[in-house]
Amino acid sequence: MSEIESQKQQLVDCILMLEHADIIDYNGHASIRIGADQMLINIGSCQRSRLTVDDVCRIDMGGNVLEGKGKPPLEFHLHAGIYRARTDVGAVVHAHPKWSTFLTMVGQEYLPVFAQGSLVYPMPVLDSPNSINNRTMADRLAATLKDRPAALMKSHGAVTVGKNIVEAFVLANYMEENAYRQYMAQQIGKPYRFNEQELALCREKLWSESLFTRTWDHFHAQL
């Protein structure tokens, strides 16, 4: 299997796992950067729950299809904008996770209440529910994200980024699990939020390629 074919399969696995975990639905997309100015991304019309490598296309940053049988999602701009702004990013996940989005609907800050979820804290929020389907909105999102690994979009969804698709996938899961625990804890009382020392310890211990791989493998085994 060529490297490109392997990356396509990894992208397919990522989206299938996100769908299985109820983080991605009939919409949403993930991408892997190819070189400086291309990406692999799932086509917009695909069924996320039945994705195959035939549903992945290769495009340039302008959305022109270089390889594949379908068109990219309208929000390919989201991915292109982040790749333009962040040379350190090798993969992007955009989804509409329920619990994380609930927080933005009521203006509730994402709090570090769960060790793994603290890795994406503090969480910037794009103050617009608009689709990221043009360069202007993509640049706004990239400016909101800055150098962070994740951002929320008000009443819309979330984006996570990583040096590879494993990292971007795992952070999406950590973010949504943290939001779920925060929401549920708030039904009982005021949840405990990690202090600065605890946040530093979490990052030191949990920001680990081996732990990211273990989390990926956990979800992959469920496919």
N, C-alpha and C positions, 0 to 999 in steps of 0.2 A: 504494500500500500504506500503510495506517495505521501509526502508530508502534507500536501494540500488535501488529499482525500482523508487523511487522518484528522486534520483540523475540521473538515466538514462533519465527520462522524462525531467528533467531540462537541461541536456546536449543536448537532442534533440531540445528542445525549443530554446536554445542558437544558435545552428547551423542554424535552420530554420530562426531565426531573423536576423542572420548575412547574410544569403543568400538573404532574403527579402530586406535588406538594401544595397545590392550590395557590401558587404565587403568580403564575401566568395563566391567562384564560384564552379566549378565542382571539385576543389581540396580544400584543407584546412581541418583543424581538430581542435577539442577542447577536453580537457580531464579534469577529476576530480580525484584528488588523493584519493585513498582508503587505509587507514592505512599508514604504512611506506614504503611499497614496491610494491604497486599495483595501477592501475588506470583504470578508465572507459574511453574509447575513441571510436569514430566512426570508423567503419571498412573502409578500404581504398577504396573498390569498391562501396560504397553506393552512391545513388543519394542524394546530399545535399538538394535539394529542396523538396524531398519527404521522408525525414528521419523519421524513427519510432524507438521505443525502440529495435526492433529486429536488428537494424543496429548498436547497441552499444555492444562492447565486453569488457570484463575485462581481463587485462593482467598484467604480472609482469614487472619489469623494464628491463628485457631482451627481452621483446616482446612475451613471451610465452602466448598463449591464455589459460586462466583459465575458461572462460565462454563466450559463444557466438557462432554465426554461421559463422563468417567470420574472416579474418585476419586483423590486425591493419594496418594503413598506413605505408609506408616505413619510413616516418619521425617520427615514434613513438619515435625514439632516441631523437628528439628535446625535447619532453616532459620529458622523463626519465632523460636527462642531467640536465634540470632545477630542477626537483624534487630532484635529488641527491645533487645539489649545494645549494638549497634554501629550508630549512625546513619550512619556513614561507609561502610557496606557496601551495595553495590548488587546484588551477585550472590554466589551460594554454589554450590560444587561439592562433592558428597560421593561418594566412590568407594571401591573396595576394591583399590587397586593392590598388586600382588604384592610388589615389592621394598621399598617403604616399610613394608608390613605385616610383612615378614620381620624387619625391625629390631626392631619392638615385640614380636615373639614371643619374642625372646631377651634383651630388655632392653638392646639395643645403641643407644647414642646416635646420632642423626642428625648426621653430621659434614659440615661445609662442604668438600667435596672437588672441587666443580665450580662454576665461576664463577656460572652462572645459578642453580644450586641453592643457592648461598649466600644468595640473596635471602630465603629463608624460614627461615634460621638466625638465632637459636636456635629449635628446634622443640619446643613444649610437647607433652606426651603425656597424654591422658586415661587414667587408670589403671583402666580398666574395658572389657571387651569387649562390654558390653551394648548392645543396640540403642537408638538415641536416639528412642524412640517414645512419649515422654511428656514433660511439661513439666519434671519434676524432672531427668531426664537431660539435657534440652536446656539447662537452666540450668547444670548441671555442666560441660557442654562449653563453653558460652559463657564461663564463669569460667576454664576452662583456657586457652582461646584468648586471652582478654584483648584486647590491641590488636595481636596478631600476624596475619600474613597466612595462616597455615596451622597446623594441629595434626594430630597422629596420635592414633589410638585403639588401645589395646593389643589385638593380635590381632583387629582389626576392620577398620580402614581409615583414611581421612584426609579432611580437609576443607580446602578453600582458599577464600579470600574475596577480593573485589576491589571496586573502585568500579564495575566493569561486568563483564559476562560474559567479555569478552576477557581481562581481567586474571586473573580466577579460573581460567579455562581454562589460560592460559599458565603460571601458577604451579603448577598441578597437574602439568603436563608437566615443568617444571624440577625439582620435588620428586622425581618418580619417576625421572627420569634421574640425578639426584644419588645417590639410594638405590641404583640399579643399579650405578653406577660405584663407589660405596663398597663394596658387597658384593663385586664382582668384584676390586677392588684388595685386599681383605682375604684373598682366596684366595692371593695372592702374598706379602703382607707387611703392614706397617703403612702405611696410606695417609697422604699428606700432607694436613694440614688447614690451611686458610687462616688466617693470623693476623689480628689486629684491623685492622691497616692495610690489608691486602688485602681484607678484608670491606667496609671503608668505601669503597674504590675500586670494588669490584664494584657496590655499591649506587649510587654516584654515576654510574657509566657505564651500568649495565644496567637500572636501574629507570627505564624510558623508555617512554612511550606508543607512540612510533614503533617501538621494538624489539618491544614486546608485539604490536603490529599485524602486524609482519613475521612473527613466530612463528605467530600465528593464521593468516595467509595461507599460510604454508608447509604447515600441516596441512590447511587448507581446500582447497588445490589437489589434495590426494590423494583427496578424496571422489569 
